[in-house]
Amino acid sequence: MHSEPVASRSAEPRDSRESRNGSPQLDTVSLAIIEQLQQDGRRPYAAIGKAVGLSEAAVRQRVQKLLDQGVMQIVAVTDPLTVGFRRQAMVGVNVEGDLDPVAEALTAMSEVEYVVMTAGSFDILAEIVCEDDDHLLDVINKRIRALPGVRSTESFVYLKLKKQTYMWGTR
């Protein structure tokens, strides 16, 4: 948490510019706002403003811009077990040919919460959240393995969730 303001009200810096690859380059104030919201997504804009040295209105505008740019999301993170999803698994997928169509198809599945293209033993990793084992089997066997280009899958069923955090801060 920042105890000292990182910018003064009189010289409000520009919040971001686009880098060469099209992603926003964030200034220290925007990064500080993100860190404040990672600590508590319900933190009032006035409290964030006090911590980062901006007015409540300026924080509100910056947060909206960060949301619009896709830099961050503000969501309620749940423990899947407590809301009726008793089975989670990470599924490693090996693909023949182009990875993009398989990754896009996985992304479109409501049970798939996380998709990442990787280097190593698997081409794609997908985290799946299901109601029970039958639901998981259906997703893997009838939907994922049936996708054109999927060569093989390997499932890693979660036995217990020990840590789930989104508090890595900013760099």
C-alpha positions as CSV (number, residue, x, y, z in Angstrom):
1,M,0.0,0.0,0.0
2,H,1.3,3.4,-0.9
3,S,1.5,5.8,2.1
4,E,3.0,8.6,0.2
5,P,1.1,10.1,-2.8
6,V,2.8,9.2,-6.0
7,A,1.6,12.3,-7.9
8,S,0.4,15.7,-7.0
9,R,-3.0,17.1,-7.8
10,S,-1.6,20.1,-9.6
11,A,0.4,18.0,-12.0
12,E,-1.8,15.0,-12.8
13,P,0.3,12.9,-15.2
14,R,-1.1,11.2,-18.3
15,D,-2.3,7.8,-17.3
16,S,-1.2,5.7,-20.3
17,R,0.1,5.7,-23.8
18,E,0.2,2.8,-26.2
19,S,3.5,0.9,-26.7
20,R,4.8,-0.3,-30.0
21,N,2.9,-3.6,-29.6
22,G,-0.4,-1.9,-29.0
23,S,-0.7,-2.6,-25.3
24,P,-1.0,0.4,-22.9
25,Q,2.1,1.7,-21.2
26,L,1.0,2.6,-17.7
27,D,2.4,5.3,-15.5
28,T,3.2,5.0,-11.8
29,V,-0.2,6.4,-10.8
30,S,-2.2,3.9,-12.8
31,L,0.0,1.1,-11.5
32,A,-0.7,2.4,-7.9
33,I,-4.4,2.4,-8.6
34,I,-4.3,-1.2,-9.8
35,E,-2.4,-2.2,-6.7
36,Q,-5.0,-0.5,-4.5
37,L,-7.8,-2.4,-6.3
38,Q,-5.9,-5.7,-6.1
39,Q,-5.9,-5.3,-2.3
40,D,-9.6,-4.5,-2.2
41,G,-11.7,-4.3,-5.3
42,R,-14.4,-2.4,-3.4
43,R,-12.0,0.3,-2.1
44,P,-13.7,3.7,-2.5
45,Y,-12.3,6.0,-5.2
46,A,-11.9,8.7,-2.6
47,A,-9.6,6.4,-0.5
48,I,-7.7,5.4,-3.6
49,G,-7.3,9.1,-4.6
50,K,-5.9,9.9,-1.2
51,A,-3.4,7.1,-1.4
52,V,-2.2,8.0,-4.9
53,G,-2.5,11.7,-4.8
54,L,-5.5,12.3,-7.2
55,S,-9.0,13.5,-6.9
56,E,-11.9,11.0,-6.6
57,A,-13.1,12.0,-10.1
58,A,-9.6,11.5,-11.6
59,V,-9.4,8.0,-10.1
60,R,-12.9,7.2,-11.4
61,Q,-11.8,8.3,-14.9
62,R,-8.6,6.3,-14.8
63,V,-10.3,3.2,-13.5
64,Q,-12.9,3.4,-16.3
65,K,-10.1,3.8,-18.9
66,L,-8.2,0.8,-17.4
67,L,-11.4,-1.3,-17.7
68,D,-12.1,-0.1,-21.2
69,Q,-8.6,-0.9,-22.3
70,G,-8.8,-4.4,-20.9
71,V,-5.9,-3.8,-18.6
72,M,-7.9,-5.1,-15.6
73,Q,-11.3,-6.4,-14.6
74,I,-13.0,-6.0,-11.2
75,V,-14.8,-9.2,-10.4
76,A,-15.9,-11.3,-7.4
77,V,-13.5,-14.3,-7.0
78,T,-15.3,-17.3,-5.5
79,D,-14.2,-20.7,-4.1
80,P,-15.8,-22.9,-6.8
81,L,-16.7,-25.6,-4.1
82,T,-18.9,-23.2,-2.2
83,V,-20.9,-22.3,-5.3
84,G,-21.7,-25.8,-6.5
85,F,-18.7,-26.6,-8.7
86,R,-17.1,-29.7,-7.0
87,R,-14.6,-30.6,-9.7
88,Q,-11.8,-28.6,-11.2
89,A,-9.0,-29.8,-13.5
90,M,-6.1,-28.5,-15.5
91,V,-6.2,-30.1,-18.9
92,G,-3.0,-30.2,-21.1
93,V,-3.8,-30.3,-24.8
94,N,-1.5,-31.3,-27.6
95,V,-2.5,-29.9,-31.0
96,E,-1.6,-30.8,-34.6
97,G,-1.3,-27.7,-36.7
98,D,-2.4,-24.2,-35.8
99,L,-3.0,-23.6,-32.1
100,D,-5.3,-20.6,-32.5
101,P,-8.5,-22.4,-33.6
102,V,-8.3,-24.9,-30.7
103,A,-7.5,-22.1,-28.2
104,E,-10.4,-20.0,-29.5
105,A,-12.8,-23.0,-29.2
106,L,-11.6,-23.7,-25.7
107,T,-12.1,-20.0,-24.8
108,A,-15.7,-20.2,-26.0
109,M,-16.6,-23.1,-23.6
110,S,-18.3,-21.8,-20.4
111,E,-16.6,-24.4,-18.2
112,V,-13.1,-23.3,-19.3
113,E,-11.9,-20.5,-17.1
114,Y,-8.3,-20.1,-18.2
115,V,-6.5,-20.8,-21.5
116,V,-2.9,-20.4,-22.2
117,M,-0.6,-21.4,-25.0
118,T,2.6,-22.9,-23.7
119,A,6.0,-24.1,-24.7
120,G,6.9,-27.5,-23.3
121,S,5.0,-30.8,-22.9
122,F,1.6,-29.3,-23.8
123,D,0.6,-26.8,-26.5
124,I,-2.3,-25.4,-24.5
125,L,-3.3,-25.6,-20.8
126,A,-7.0,-25.1,-20.0
127,E,-8.5,-24.8,-16.5
128,I,-11.9,-26.3,-16.3
129,V,-14.5,-25.9,-13.5
130,C,-17.4,-28.4,-13.5
131,E,-20.3,-29.5,-11.3
132,D,-19.1,-33.1,-10.9
133,D,-17.0,-35.9,-12.4
134,D,-19.7,-36.7,-15.0
135,H,-19.7,-33.1,-16.2
136,L,-15.9,-33.0,-16.4
137,L,-15.9,-36.3,-18.4
138,D,-18.4,-34.9,-20.8
139,V,-16.4,-31.7,-21.4
140,I,-13.1,-33.5,-21.9
141,N,-14.4,-36.6,-23.8
142,K,-17.1,-35.2,-26.0
143,R,-16.1,-31.5,-26.4
144,I,-12.4,-31.0,-26.1
145,R,-11.2,-34.2,-27.6
146,A,-13.7,-33.8,-30.4
147,L,-12.2,-30.4,-31.5
148,P,-10.4,-30.6,-34.9
149,G,-6.7,-30.5,-34.4
150,V,-6.7,-31.9,-30.9
151,R,-4.1,-34.8,-30.9
152,S,-4.2,-35.7,-27.1
153,T,-5.2,-34.5,-23.7
154,E,-3.9,-35.1,-20.2
155,S,-6.1,-34.2,-17.2
156,F,-4.9,-33.1,-13.8
157,V,-7.8,-33.2,-11.4
158,Y,-7.6,-30.9,-8.4
159,L,-8.0,-32.6,-5.1
160,K,-7.8,-29.5,-2.9
161,L,-7.4,-25.8,-3.7
162,K,-4.7,-24.5,-1.4
163,K,-4.1,-21.0,-2.8
164,Q,-5.8,-18.8,-5.3
165,T,-4.7,-15.2,-5.4
166,Y,-4.6,-12.4,-7.9
167,M,-2.4,-10.1,-5.7
168,W,0.8,-10.2,-7.7
169,G,0.9,-6.4,-7.9
170,T,2.4,-4.5,-10.8
171,R,5.8,-4.3,-12.2
